């Protein structure tokens, strides 16, 4: 596929595209999940996860570099064969819509608990889908431009958390290493599942201007930024709540912010949630886009727009009719997390190995 230059995004736009796909629903629950796995050493788990993800980024780069003008769904059949490739594309499609369903359910649950308890959840999900659908039917360049703009809101989140961290107790982080290496590693996998949005790299790589080396620098900087941002939220949570208290607050950042107020804003947690909703929308939009591109490729179409509507209908229909209780949500989260390791790490690794062994690559693949 020869992509015109005017439809490509810049490396700066790629950076924020990945950031907005990775930073989403996990902001609220990651500190609790890490503490549940590794206690006060959860922040160490996050650093380990950052190192692992950087290695994954190198793997992605080597794979995408062999097919500089094609995205994941285009070179899957070239590596695995036509029919097996289509099966794997279908697997990625199911995985992406499963993540979309999970994101919508977590979003509706949070809004129901904290903001709009009397509003039916299906109404909240319908509004989210309609807003994201309007964005995703356009080109990736338009999506990336919006992501650059809304990324300014992340700075607001940081400022709010800095303000709320005035009563931090750094002693809560000690003793370090008490949880042991197995627990820390377990926490690392939980951290990785909260940042699996980096799969969009394999879709956006051919749509990005510049050499392969510049793209590698961009995705590496993205990893540093996302890990630093999450590390900040985790440390703020861990130093505000004691180890005993952390076990009782599944959304520690919201409970933390609820304890403070500004001269003109009484409920800072509501402001934080309002900005969080934007991050949820960008994450959901990215998965809606990736799944629609995958479905379009299955039917040999270059236009993903019709499949955006089909995918949106599938996601809404599924979330509308399934039983949305805590047990189902927890089970879906577990399945999606485990599937994320397979689709985000195992399969790309196998694809790279097969591409190298059988010398599969595009003519004129980038060498720099």
MARFI-347487 format. One record per residue (C-alpha): residue number from 1; x, y, z. Coordinates in nm, 4 decimals. Example, Ala and Ser with C-alpha at 12.3 -4.5 7.8 and 13.67 -1.06 7.14 Angstrom:
<pts>
(1, (1.2300, -0.4500, 0.7800))
(2, (1.3670, -0.1060, 0.7140))
</pts>
This chain:
<pts>
(1, (0.0000, 0.0000, 0.0000))
(2, (0.1484, 0.3302, -0.1115))
(3, (0.0304, 0.5968, 0.1344))
(4, (0.0319, 0.9592, 0.0062))
(5, (0.2464, 1.1983, 0.2094))
(6, (-0.0491, 1.4301, 0.2748))
(7, (-0.2256, 1.1487, 0.4614))
(8, (0.0680, 1.0686, 0.6871))
(9, (0.1145, 1.1929, 1.0419))
(10, (0.4251, 1.3479, 1.1954))
(11, (0.6366, 1.1795, 1.4619))
(12, (0.4985, 1.4261, 1.7173))
(13, (0.1460, 1.3190, 1.6281))
(14, (0.2506, 0.9530, 1.6508))
(15, (0.3821, 1.0212, 2.0001))
(16, (0.0517, 1.1591, 2.1257))
(17, (-0.1463, 0.8975, 1.9353))
(18, (0.0265, 0.6239, 2.1339))
(19, (0.0062, 0.8202, 2.4604))
(20, (-0.3678, 0.8747, 2.4316))
(21, (-0.4240, 0.5101, 2.3443))
(22, (-0.2219, 0.3869, 2.6426))
(23, (-0.3391, 0.6362, 2.9043))
(24, (-0.7055, 0.5718, 2.9690))
(25, (-0.9130, 0.3709, 3.2142))
(26, (-0.5992, 0.2364, 3.3853))
(27, (-0.5225, 0.5717, 3.5470))
(28, (-0.7847, 0.5153, 3.8156))
(29, (-0.7311, 0.1469, 3.8902))
(30, (-0.3596, 0.0857, 3.8275))
(31, (-0.2329, 0.2012, 4.1723))
(32, (-0.4825, -0.0324, 4.3423))
(33, (-0.3953, -0.3246, 4.1101))
(34, (-0.0222, -0.2796, 4.1667))
(35, (-0.0666, -0.2550, 4.5430))
(36, (-0.2832, -0.5654, 4.5419))
(37, (-0.0068, -0.7564, 4.3625))
(38, (0.3104, -0.6171, 4.5206))
(39, (0.2015, -0.3955, 4.8119))
(40, (0.4199, -0.0840, 4.8515))
(41, (0.6653, -0.2260, 4.5945))
(42, (0.4095, -0.1812, 4.3174))
(43, (0.5976, 0.1196, 4.1831))
(44, (0.9017, -0.1053, 4.1276))
(45, (0.6770, -0.3390, 3.9307))
(46, (0.5825, -0.0463, 3.7096))
(47, (0.9472, 0.0304, 3.6349))
(48, (1.0091, -0.3328, 3.5428))
(49, (0.7053, -0.3198, 3.3148))
(50, (0.8488, -0.0105, 3.1464))
(51, (1.1717, -0.1985, 3.0680))
(52, (0.9774, -0.4934, 2.9259))
(53, (0.7602, -0.2648, 2.7140))
(54, (1.0708, -0.0933, 2.5763))
(55, (1.1961, -0.4341, 2.4636))
(56, (0.8558, -0.4955, 2.3046))
(57, (0.8885, -0.1616, 2.1246))
(58, (1.2205, -0.2760, 1.9773))
(59, (1.0491, -0.5941, 1.8627))
(60, (0.7646, -0.3931, 1.7050))
(61, (1.0166, -0.1680, 1.5338))
(62, (1.2112, -0.4556, 1.3800))
(63, (0.8859, -0.6111, 1.2580))
(64, (0.7327, -0.2928, 1.1175))
(65, (1.0650, -0.1927, 0.9639))
(66, (1.0466, -0.4949, 0.7341))
(67, (0.7104, -0.3711, 0.5973))
(68, (0.7446, 0.0104, 0.5993))
(69, (0.4471, 0.0745, 0.3707))
(70, (0.2102, -0.1795, 0.5287))
(71, (0.0364, -0.2138, 0.8631))
(72, (-0.0134, -0.5255, 1.0745))
(73, (-0.3257, -0.6494, 0.8970))
(74, (-0.1585, -0.6221, 0.5572))
(75, (0.1564, -0.8196, 0.6325))
(76, (-0.0075, -1.0846, 0.8511))
(77, (-0.1167, -1.2821, 0.5387))
(78, (0.2270, -1.2300, 0.3824))
(79, (0.3961, -1.3925, 0.6800))
(80, (0.1402, -1.6600, 0.7742))
(81, (-0.0258, -1.7226, 0.4400))
(82, (-0.3576, -1.5963, 0.3089))
(83, (-0.6009, -1.8123, 0.5072))
(84, (-0.4095, -1.8378, 0.8351))
(85, (-0.3413, -1.4650, 0.8120))
(86, (-0.7136, -1.3925, 0.7824))
(87, (-0.7798, -1.6081, 1.0891))
(88, (-0.5291, -1.4096, 1.2928))
(89, (-0.6779, -1.0824, 1.1671))
(90, (-1.0130, -1.2083, 1.2931))
(91, (-0.8504, -1.2879, 1.6266))
(92, (-0.7136, -0.9346, 1.6552))
(93, (-1.0563, -0.7972, 1.5617))
(94, (-1.2230, -0.9932, 1.8412))
(95, (-0.9524, -0.8825, 2.0850))
(96, (-0.9882, -0.5153, 1.9921))
(97, (-1.3673, -0.5119, 2.0274))
(98, (-1.3313, -0.6996, 2.3586))
(99, (-1.1056, -0.4208, 2.4858))
(100, (-1.3593, -0.1678, 2.3572))
(101, (-1.6372, -0.3434, 2.5467))
(102, (-1.4271, -0.3509, 2.8642))
(103, (-1.3398, 0.0192, 2.8326))
(104, (-1.7065, 0.1102, 2.7867))
(105, (-1.8162, -0.0965, 3.0848))
(106, (-1.5523, 0.0507, 3.3159))
(107, (-1.6397, 0.3998, 3.1926))
(108, (-2.0136, 0.3551, 3.2533))
(109, (-1.9482, 0.2005, 3.5949))
(110, (-1.7282, 0.4893, 3.7101))
(111, (-1.9660, 0.7572, 3.5851))
(112, (-2.2578, 0.5710, 3.7440))
(113, (-2.0845, 0.5513, 4.0829))
(114, (-1.9284, 0.8967, 4.0966))
(115, (-2.1361, 1.1324, 3.8814))
(116, (-2.4671, 1.0092, 3.7346))
(117, (-2.6124, 0.7284, 3.9477))
(118, (-2.9643, 0.7696, 3.8064))
(119, (-2.8661, 0.7667, 3.4386))
(120, (-2.8981, 0.4241, 3.2701))
(121, (-2.5567, 0.2837, 3.1824))
(122, (-2.6620, 0.2070, 2.8258))
(123, (-2.7272, 0.5780, 2.7720))
(124, (-2.3743, 0.6646, 2.8853))
(125, (-2.2243, 0.3991, 2.6580))
(126, (-2.4373, 0.5077, 2.3633))
(127, (-2.3226, 0.8685, 2.3989))
(128, (-1.9581, 0.7603, 2.4216))
(129, (-1.9885, 0.5426, 2.1114))
(130, (-2.1552, 0.8186, 1.9090))
(131, (-1.8883, 1.0735, 2.0005))
(132, (-1.6049, 0.8342, 1.9171))
(133, (-1.7732, 0.7106, 1.5992))
(134, (-1.7853, 1.0670, 1.4667))
(135, (-1.4084, 1.0901, 1.5122))
(136, (-1.3051, 0.7440, 1.3929))
(137, (-1.4813, 0.7602, 1.0537))
(138, (-1.2165, 1.0120, 0.9507))
(139, (-0.8529, 0.9543, 0.8580))
(140, (-0.5821, 0.8682, 1.1101))
(141, (-0.4318, 1.2129, 1.0555))
(142, (-0.7454, 1.3824, 1.1893))
(143, (-0.7555, 1.1479, 1.4883))
(144, (-0.3896, 1.2174, 1.5678))
(145, (-0.4418, 1.5942, 1.5487))
(146, (-0.7199, 1.5778, 1.8057))
(147, (-0.5080, 1.3590, 2.0330))
(148, (-0.2315, 1.6206, 2.0284))
(149, (-0.4795, 1.8860, 2.1383))
(150, (-0.6477, 1.6886, 2.4191))
(151, (-0.3109, 1.5743, 2.5546))
(152, (-0.2836, 1.9170, 2.7169))
(153, (-0.5438, 1.7918, 2.9649))
(154, (-0.2899, 1.5448, 3.1028))
(155, (-0.0975, 1.8458, 3.2336))
(156, (-0.4095, 1.9487, 3.4267))
(157, (-0.4262, 1.6026, 3.5838))
(158, (-0.0629, 1.6311, 3.6915))
(159, (-0.1205, 1.9751, 3.8442))
(160, (-0.4239, 1.8487, 4.0389))
(161, (-0.2268, 1.5532, 4.1741))
(162, (0.0688, 1.7739, 4.2687))
(163, (-0.1694, 1.9961, 4.4642))
(164, (-0.3226, 1.6941, 4.6353))
(165, (0.0145, 1.5409, 4.7247))
(166, (0.0930, 1.8044, 4.9864))
(167, (0.0217, 1.5568, 5.2660))
(168, (0.2301, 1.2744, 5.1231))
(169, (0.4059, 1.0398, 5.3638))
(170, (0.7122, 0.8953, 5.1920))
(171, (0.7604, 0.6465, 5.4743))
(172, (0.4656, 0.4521, 5.3278))
(173, (0.6991, 0.3308, 5.0497))
(174, (0.9204, 0.1497, 5.2988))
(175, (1.0498, -0.1103, 5.3474))
(176, (1.1416, -0.1481, 4.9794))
(177, (1.1616, -0.4951, 4.8321))
(178, (0.9656, -0.6543, 5.1159))
(179, (0.7122, -0.8133, 4.8772))
(180, (0.9784, -1.0232, 4.7064))
(181, (1.0746, -1.0652, 4.3431))
(182, (0.7858, -1.3019, 4.2448))
(183, (0.5241, -1.0503, 4.3638))
(184, (0.7031, -0.7627, 4.1949))
(185, (0.7120, -0.9547, 3.8657))
(186, (0.3430, -1.0380, 3.9027))
(187, (0.2751, -0.6667, 3.9472))
(188, (0.4776, -0.5940, 3.6325))
(189, (0.2380, -0.7979, 3.4213))
(190, (-0.0563, -0.6116, 3.5721))
(191, (0.1141, -0.2844, 3.4803))
(192, (0.1779, -0.4056, 3.1257))
(193, (-0.1885, -0.4897, 3.0720))
(194, (-0.2781, -0.1324, 3.1616))
(195, (-0.0517, -0.0013, 2.8837))
(196, (-0.1280, -0.2449, 2.5997))
(197, (-0.2503, 0.0376, 2.3786))
(198, (0.0977, 0.0380, 2.2242))
(199, (-0.0348, -0.2107, 1.9652))
(200, (-0.1418, 0.0924, 1.7666))
(201, (0.2257, 0.1289, 1.6701))
(202, (0.1886, -0.1632, 1.4292))
(203, (-0.1082, 0.0109, 1.2657))
(204, (0.0246, 0.3678, 1.2580))
(205, (0.3866, 0.2904, 1.1589))
(206, (0.3364, 0.3128, 0.7774))
(207, (0.1183, 0.6234, 0.8213))
(208, (0.4027, 0.8135, 0.9907))
(209, (0.6533, 1.0361, 0.8142))
(210, (1.0267, 1.0056, 0.8653))
(211, (1.2850, 0.7315, 0.8823))
(212, (1.2585, 0.4148, 1.0887))
(213, (1.5215, 0.5466, 1.3334))
(214, (1.3123, 0.8585, 1.4035))
(215, (1.0076, 0.6440, 1.4629))
(216, (1.2038, 0.4291, 1.7074))
(217, (1.3067, 0.7417, 1.8979))
(218, (0.9440, 0.8577, 1.9050))
(219, (0.8019, 0.5350, 2.0437))
(220, (1.0860, 0.5125, 2.2970))
(221, (1.0098, 0.8648, 2.4207))
(222, (0.6444, 0.7652, 2.4409))
(223, (0.7326, 0.4739, 2.6666))
(224, (0.9361, 0.7004, 2.8936))
(225, (0.6508, 0.9507, 2.9136))
(226, (0.3744, 0.6971, 2.9827))
(227, (0.5765, 0.5080, 3.2442))
(228, (0.6716, 0.8366, 3.4142))
(229, (0.3099, 0.9547, 3.4141))
(230, (0.1805, 0.6292, 3.5612))
(231, (0.4703, 0.6184, 3.8089))
(232, (0.3733, 0.9626, 3.9295))
(233, (0.0094, 0.8596, 3.9862))
(234, (0.1163, 0.5409, 4.1645))
(235, (0.3634, 0.7133, 4.3975))
(236, (0.1118, 0.9874, 4.4793))
(237, (-0.1389, 0.7181, 4.5756))
(238, (0.1108, 0.5071, 4.7701))
(239, (0.2403, 0.8038, 4.9709))
(240, (-0.1067, 0.9365, 5.0574))
(241, (-0.2648, 0.6102, 5.1693))
(242, (-0.0989, 0.3618, 5.4007))
(243, (-0.0616, -0.0024, 5.3008))
(244, (-0.3727, -0.0893, 5.5014))
(245, (-0.5781, 0.1934, 5.3494))
(246, (-0.4735, 0.1155, 4.9912))
(247, (-0.6405, -0.2231, 5.0169))
(248, (-0.9739, -0.0482, 5.0771))
(249, (-0.9763, 0.2103, 4.7939))
(250, (-1.0118, 0.0659, 4.4405))
(251, (-0.9903, 0.4173, 4.2893))
(252, (-0.7297, 0.5814, 4.5146))
(253, (-0.6778, 0.8940, 4.3007))
(254, (-1.0455, 0.9872, 4.3238))
(255, (-1.0616, 0.9316, 4.6996))
(256, (-0.7397, 1.1293, 4.7366))
(257, (-0.8700, 1.4271, 4.5388))
(258, (-1.2045, 1.4151, 4.7183))
(259, (-1.0230, 1.5076, 5.0391))
(260, (-0.9187, 1.8461, 4.8948))
(261, (-1.0880, 2.1493, 4.7450))
(262, (-0.9889, 2.4647, 4.5611))
(263, (-1.1258, 2.8145, 4.6315))
(264, (-1.3595, 2.7921, 4.3319))
(265, (-1.3834, 2.4123, 4.2921))
(266, (-1.5224, 2.2098, 4.5802))
(267, (-1.5098, 1.8673, 4.4173))
(268, (-1.1687, 1.8305, 4.2531))
(269, (-1.2422, 1.4631, 4.1959))
(270, (-1.5279, 1.5613, 3.9609))
(271, (-1.2907, 1.7776, 3.7582))
(272, (-1.0422, 1.4902, 3.7438))
(273, (-1.3156, 1.2521, 3.6277))
(274, (-1.4252, 1.4948, 3.3571))
(275, (-1.0740, 1.4966, 3.2133))
(276, (-1.0475, 1.1201, 3.2593))
(277, (-1.3563, 1.0765, 3.0404))
(278, (-1.1667, 1.2430, 2.7540))
(279, (-0.8811, 0.9940, 2.7978))
(280, (-1.1325, 0.7098, 2.7945))
(281, (-1.2816, 0.8460, 2.4714))
(282, (-0.9430, 0.8583, 2.2983))
(283, (-0.8543, 0.5061, 2.4128))
(284, (-1.1892, 0.3692, 2.2948))
(285, (-1.1572, 0.5571, 1.9643))
(286, (-0.8178, 0.4001, 1.8989))
(287, (-0.9469, 0.0479, 1.9544))
(288, (-1.2544, 0.1217, 1.7437))
(289, (-1.0262, 0.2452, 1.4667))
(290, (-0.7913, -0.0541, 1.4845))
(291, (-1.0748, -0.3059, 1.4847))
(292, (-1.2441, -0.1322, 1.1905))
(293, (-0.9213, -0.1284, 0.9886))
(294, (-0.8794, -0.4990, 1.0629))
(295, (-1.2327, -0.5810, 0.9530))
(296, (-1.1896, -0.3738, 0.6359))
(297, (-0.8740, -0.5673, 0.5542))
(298, (-1.0539, -0.8992, 0.6028))
(299, (-1.2960, -0.7963, 0.3293))
(300, (-1.0176, -0.6538, 0.1095))
(301, (-1.1446, -0.2980, 0.1421))
(302, (-0.9347, 0.0182, 0.1616))
(303, (-1.2190, 0.2121, 0.3251))
(304, (-1.2643, 0.1457, 0.6954))
(305, (-1.5608, 0.3823, 0.7401))
(306, (-1.8471, 0.1351, 0.6790))
(307, (-1.6865, -0.1059, 0.9233))
(308, (-1.6707, 0.1613, 1.1934))
(309, (-2.0515, 0.1611, 1.2023))
(310, (-2.0678, -0.2194, 1.2000))
(311, (-1.8130, -0.2496, 1.4796))
(312, (-1.9844, 0.0204, 1.6863))
(313, (-2.3136, -0.1639, 1.6520))
(314, (-2.1534, -0.4915, 1.7609))
(315, (-1.9908, -0.3294, 2.0656))
(316, (-2.3068, -0.1445, 2.1721))
(317, (-2.5271, -0.4500, 2.1168))
(318, (-2.2930, -0.6645, 2.3246))
(319, (-2.2691, -0.4164, 2.6126))
(320, (-2.6461, -0.3594, 2.6045))
(321, (-2.7499, -0.7229, 2.6366))
(322, (-2.4796, -0.8743, 2.8572))
(323, (-2.5154, -0.8827, 3.2350))
(324, (-2.3095, -0.5900, 3.3615))
(325, (-2.2255, -0.6997, 3.7152))
(326, (-1.8967, -0.6899, 3.9033))
(327, (-1.8302, -1.0592, 3.8499))
(328, (-1.8615, -1.0356, 3.4731))
(329, (-1.6509, -0.7196, 3.4606))
(330, (-1.3749, -0.8808, 3.6643))
(331, (-1.3821, -1.1922, 3.4468))
(332, (-1.3749, -0.9909, 3.1239))
(333, (-1.0862, -0.7835, 3.2572))
(334, (-0.8894, -1.1007, 3.3332))
(335, (-0.9570, -1.2525, 2.9897))
(336, (-0.8699, -0.9298, 2.8070))
(337, (-0.5500, -0.8873, 3.0103))
(338, (-0.4312, -1.2392, 2.9340))
(339, (-0.5304, -1.2056, 2.5683))
(340, (-0.3405, -0.8765, 2.5550))
(341, (-0.0154, -1.0542, 2.6412))
(342, (-0.0799, -1.3008, 2.3580))
(343, (-0.1777, -1.0452, 2.0933))
(344, (0.0582, -0.7730, 2.2114))
(345, (0.3699, -0.9783, 2.2810))
(346, (0.3571, -1.3444, 2.1770))
(347, (0.2107, -1.3106, 1.8271))
(348, (0.4322, -1.0151, 1.7203))
(349, (0.7370, -1.2087, 1.8429))
(350, (0.6369, -1.5137, 1.6395))
(351, (0.5677, -1.2937, 1.3356))
(352, (0.9121, -1.1361, 1.3571))
(353, (1.0830, -1.4747, 1.3910))
(354, (0.8924, -1.6158, 1.0929))
(355, (0.9624, -1.3039, 0.8869))
(356, (1.3352, -1.3323, 0.9581))
(357, (1.3585, -1.7100, 0.9064))
(358, (1.1583, -1.7098, 0.5824))
(359, (1.2958, -1.3714, 0.4720))
(360, (0.9558, -1.2076, 0.4414))
(361, (0.9725, -0.8334, 0.3886))
(362, (0.8552, -0.5648, 0.1477))
(363, (1.0686, -0.4473, -0.1410))
(364, (1.2516, -0.1316, -0.0363))
(365, (1.2106, -0.1961, 0.3360))
(366, (1.3820, 0.0635, 0.5546))
(367, (1.7312, -0.0113, 0.6764))
(368, (1.7945, 0.2949, 0.8930))
</pts>
